[in-house]
Amino acid sequence: MLRVLVVDRSSQTRDAVAELLDVASEVTWAVRDTAAAQLRAGLSSGQPYEVVLLEAEPAPTAQQVRELVNQGGGVRVVLSASGSDGAAIAARCGAADVVARPFTAAELAFRLGRDAPFVERADKRRPRKSDVLIGTGPWIKELYDRLAMVAATDVTVAIFGESGTGKELVARTIHSSSPRHDAPFVVVNCAAIPEALLEDELFGHVRGAFTDATRDREGLLAAADTGTLFLDEIGELPLPLQAKLLRVLQSQEFRRIGDDQDRRVDVRIITATNRDLDQLVARGSFRQDLYYRINVFPMRLPPLRERPEDIALLVRHFIIKYRARLGRACDGIAPGALARFTSYDFPGNVRELENKVHQAMVVAAGPIIDDHDVALPVGRVGGGRVDVTRPFRELKQEMIDAFETQYLTELLRVHQGNLAQAARAAGMDRKNLWALVARHGLERARFKKP
């Protein structure tokens, strides 16, 4: 049973959450002043809470969130926010996630870290926390709604999106929220395996089928029996294998290389691609009948540049993810450093953001990621969508600060911390350059050769 503590000014919020979650959930209400005591009581009685749904207004401090986590024995704190700044508040205070009001059943179920109520099975196993998707705004609500529609079915799902947008994460979430959750989840990257080996990898072979085939070999399709087969980069699948995959989708049968007997398999297939399959079909490099078979339930993931409001929450998530692995007491990120992230285009999407946060944590000297710890390529700042809900002057200054920090970091790196050379190259007075370097907290020593 999922135990949720709703910390809110109104007890009606508890009623709304309880109504949207399934009957296997226990939802309790508290105000902020009594929340810590209630978490302690649950812990001492052997019935700890798993999630705190904390009202975002007034914005909680990092100390308040840490107290709730500690008093609850490691309880997850999820913010409930009515405005568009919920992700930024969550990032500042250290909350694990944020759910937007008005609530929906699908989003609440996934955000709070358990199966949606539409998945009917006895053990009510919840998805892994690593499979919980992070984001805010209308796009994530729509995604959760579509996950709710498809998770409990065996419908073939096609996930479309640029590289690094989280297509495999969505596929894993579908699998872990489905009746097949205890069966294998097998990933095949169609672009990473040479064409000559891909058929053997997928379908297997019998002894003597070709040179060096000294024994029977089960393929990945058989390995996924009763579970889910995730075909990443399906657009790279060669035409001959497309025909064999089509047969699997039509009859749940396949034949190993060199075999004269068909084999049956019970598998759900989820595909993903960053290519335009309509164009591939038009060029004749992708079968139209296969396209219709896999595109039963399409899901599209937006690139990160179209949802910059998610960056603050994602940065916080990655800090929590990596600080234990690095053995660092990294508590957060400076406003200027966060501004650099939010103003960057991120052509590599969430995967690139994760790598940059990880890199910044490695080089950070203290517990906070500062401006000079963030290494982003020159020339791609400001490529994202502008957040017009924020004041013009504030946003403009953040972007100027981000550009100046990025420019100065690269300038000092090229000239190895030599201010005189850097000033001549930049066409600036040396004193003015020194003042700008000092204002952005850049230390010349870190750019000098050892």
N, C-alpha and C positions, 0 to 999 in steps of 0.2 A: 504493500500500500504506500502510495506517495503521500508524504506529509508536507504540507505547504503552510507557511506562516505569512499571511498577508499583513504587511505593516502599512497602514493607511489611515488618513484622518476619518474616513467614512467606513462603517461596517458594511455598507451596501456593496463595496468593492469585493469583500469576501463572498457575499452572496452571488455576485456575478461570476466570480472565478469558479466557485463550487458548481454552479449550474453548467458552466462550459466544460469542466473536466468530467471524467467518468466517475462512476460510483465507487471505484476502488481508490479514490483519492480522499484524503482527510484535510480539509482546509480550515484553518483557524485564523482569527483576527487579533491584531494588537495595534496600539499606537506606538510611536517611536520610543516614548519614555519607558514603556513596559516590555519592549520587544526582547531586550537582552535577558531579562529575568525569565521570560517565557521560554527562550531558547535553552537557558541553563536548566530549567525545570524539565524540559523534554529530554535533555541529555542525561540528567541524573536518574530519570525514571526508566531509562532504557528504550525510550521512544523518541529518538532525535528527529528533528526536522531535516528534510533533505534540501529544501529550497525556501528562501525568503523572497517574497515579491514585495519590493520596497518602493513606495511612492517617491517619485523624483522631485516633487515640490513640497517644501523647499529643498533645494539641491543638497544631498548629503555630502559630508566631508569624507576624505579617505580614512580618517580615524574612526568615524562612526561605522563605516563599512567593515573595517578591520575588526572592530569590537564585535559586530554581529557574527562575523566569520569565526572568531575565536570562541565566543560564548556558545556558538552552535556546533562546535567541534568540527569545523571545516565546511559548514553549510554554504551552498551556492547562493549568492545574492544577485537577483535579477531585478533591474529597475522597471517600473511601469511609468511611462511618460506620455503626456498628451501632446507635447509640441514636437518640433522637428529637431530640437537640440538634445534629445535623449541620449544619443550615442556619445556626444561630447561630454555630457555629465557623467555617463558611465565610465568613460576613459579617465576622467579626472579623479573620480572617487574610487576606482578599482573594482566596480561591479563586473560580474562575469558576463552579463548580457543585458539586453534591454528589449522590452516588449511594448509596442505602441498601443495606446488607447484610441478608439474603442477596441476591446479584445475580440479575437475570433477563436473558436475552439481549436482549429488546426494549429495556429501559431502558438497559443498557450501550451498545448500539449508538447510541441517540439521544443519550445524555448525552455520549458521547465524540466526538460531532460528525460522524457519517458515516451512510450508509445502513444500515439493518438488513440482516442477512444473507439475509432472505427476499426481498429485492428483487433479482431476477436480471437483470443487464444488464452489458454488457462493460466500460463505463467506470467503474463503481463510484463515480459522482459522489456526493459527500456533500452533505447539505442545508446551506443557508447557516447560519452561526452565529446569525443573527438569528431563524431559524426553530426554534431549539432551545428547548423549553419549560422553564420554570423552576418548580420546586416540590419538595416532599418529602412523604413519608408515603404511605399506601396509595392515595390518590386518584390520584397521579401514576403509580404503578406500574400501576394498572388502565388509565389513559389510554394509557401506552406499549404495554401489551399489546394494546389495541384498535387502536392505530395500526399495530402489527405485523400484525394480522390483515387490515386493510383496505387498507394503502398500495399493495400490489402488484396489487390488483384494480381493476376499473372499477365497483365497487358504488357506488350513490348513498348519500351520507352526509348525515345530518341532525344538526346541532350545536345543542344547546339550552343556554342559559345567560343570565344577566343581562347587561345592557350593561356592557362593560368587562372581561369575564372572559377574553377572548382567543380568541374564536371564529374570527376571521379568521386568527390565528396558527396555530391547529390546522389550518385548511383549507390554509394555505400549507405546513405541514409535511407533510400528506398528499400534496400535489401534488409537492413537491420530493423526496419519498421514493418516488415512483411512476415507472413507465416513461414517463410523460408529462412528466418533469421539464424537458426542453429545450423543450417547447411552451409556448404562452402560458398564463398564469394571469390570468384576467379577472375583476375584481370589479364586481358590480352591487349598489348599495344601493337596494333596492326602495322604501325609505321616503324617500330623498333626491331622487328624480326625480319630477316632477309626473306624475300619472296620464295626462294627455293626451300626454306625450312618451315615456312608458316603453315603449310598444309599438314606436315607431320606434327607440328606443335599443337595444332587445333584438333586434328582427327586421329592421330596416332597411326600405327602400322602393325602389320603382322610379321612374324619371323620369315625372312627370305624375300620380303617385298622389294628390296634393293640391296646393293652392296653394303656390307657392314650391319645389316638388319639381322642381328644374331638372336634376337628375342622379340616377343610381342611387346608393344609399347602403347600404353593408354595415353590419349591426348588430353588436352585441357578441357575439351568439351565433356569427356567422360568424367574428368575430375570435378566438374561443376554439377554433376547429376544430383538432383533434388534441390539444388541451390540456384545461384545466379551467375551467369557469364556476362562479364562486362567487356565489350569490344570497343576499346578506345581507338580513336582515329579510324573509324570504319571507312572513311573515304579513301583510305590507302589500301583497302583490301583488293587484291587482284581479281580480275573478272572470273577466272575459273573457280576460285574459292567462293565468289559471290553466289554462283549457282549452287554449290554444295551447302552454303549457309541458308539459302532460300529453301532448300529441301528440309533442313532441320526445322525452320520456322513453320513450314506447311504441315509436316507429318511427324515431327519429333523423332526422326530417324536419320542415321548417318552411316557411312561405311568407311572403315579404316583403309589406309593405303595397302593394296595387295590382298584385301579380304574379299571373299565372295558372299559374305553374309551381312545383312543390314543389322544394325544395333539400335535399340530404342534408348532414348534419354529423356528425362524429365527435368527441364531446365528453363529458367526464365532468362531472356536475353535483353540486356540494356546496352544501347550503343551511344557513342558520343563522337562528335567531330567539330573541328574548327573551320571546316570547308563548306562551301555552298553546294549542297548535293544537287540542287536543281540545275546548276551549271554543269556539274559532272554528268548528270543524266543527259542533258542537251548535247554534250560532247561525245557521248557514247562510252564514257569510262566508268559509269556506274549504272547497274541494271535498274530499269524503271520499276519492274515488278518487285525487286528487293527493296527499293526505296519506299514503295507503298506498304510493304510488310513491316518495315522497321519504324515507319513514321506514324504509327497508330496513335501514340500519345506524345506529341512533341513538347519539349521544355526548353526555353531559351534563357541563358544567363547573360545579364548585361556586363559589359566591361567595367572595370573599376573607375575609369575616367567619367563614366556616366552616373556614378554614385559616390562622389567624393565625401558625402556625409558619413559613409561607413568607415572611412580611414581611421578616425580616432579610436573607434571601438576595436578595429582589427589590430591596430598598433598595441593597444592594451592587452589584447588576447595573446599576441606573439611575445610580449614581454613576460607575461605569466608563464607561457609555454617554455621559454628558453632560460629563464633565470635559474631554475633548479639544475638544468643540464650544465650550465656554465659555472655554477657555484657562485653566482654574483647576487648581491643584495640590491638588485635593480628595482627601484620602486616606481619609476615613472619617466616622464619625458617633459622637457622644458617647452613652454609655449612656442618659442621660436623654432625649435626642432620639429614640433608637430606641424607648425605652419609650413615648413619646408616639405613635409610629406604630403600635406593636403593640397599644396599648390603644384605638385608634380603630376605629369601625365600618366605614368606607369604603363608603358606599352606591354610589359610582361604581366600586368594585372596583379592579382592577390599573391601569386607565387613570387613576383618580383618584390612586392612590399614586404613579404615575410623575410626574404633574403636580406633586404636592406635593414630591417629592424634587427635581425640577428647580427649583422655586421656591425651596426651601431653599438649594440650591447657589448660586443667583443672589445671594441676600441675605447669605450667609455671609461674614463678614469674614476668616476664617482658613481653614486647610486642613481643619478638622474642622467638621461641621455640629453646632451647639450647640442646646440647648433652645429658645432665643429665636428661632432661625432657622426653626423649624417652625411654620407657620400652619395650624391646623386649626379648623374651626367649633366654636363652643361648644355643648355639649349632646349631643354624639354620642360622647364618650369612654366607653370601657367597654362598648360595644355588642357586641363580639365574644365569641367563646367563650373561657372562662377556661381557661388552661393549668394543670390540676390536678397536673401532674407537677412543678411548681416549688414551693418553700417558700411557705407562706401569707404570712409577714411580708414576704418579699422582693417578692412580686408585689403585695401591698397597698401597700407603700411606693412602688413604681414607678407605680402608678395614682394615688396621692395626688400624687406629684411631677408627673405629667403633667397632672392637673387644675389644680394650683396654677399651673404655668407657663402653661397655656392661659388661665386666669382672669386672672392678673396681666397677661399680654400684652394681652388685650382691654381690661382696665380702664385700663391706661396709655395705650393707643391712644385710647380714648374721651376721656380727660382730658388728652391731649397731654403726658404726663409730669409733670403737676402732682400731687405727692404729697399735698398737703393736700386737694385736691378728691377725689382717688381714695380717700383714707382715709375721708372723710365719706360718700362713696357706698357704700363697702364696709362701713361700720359698724365700722371698725377703728381702733385707736390708730395714729397716724402713725409712731411709732418701730417698732412691730411690723410695719407694712406695709413700712417701709424695710428692716428686717432680712430679711423674706421675699423682697423684690425682690433684695436683694444675694445671698441664698443661692442663688437661681436664676440668678444672673449676668445679670440684665436691666439694660441701661443706659438710664436715663431720657432721655438725649440723643437717642436714635434715635426717640423718640416725640414730641419737640417739633417745633412747626412751624418750618420754615426761616426 
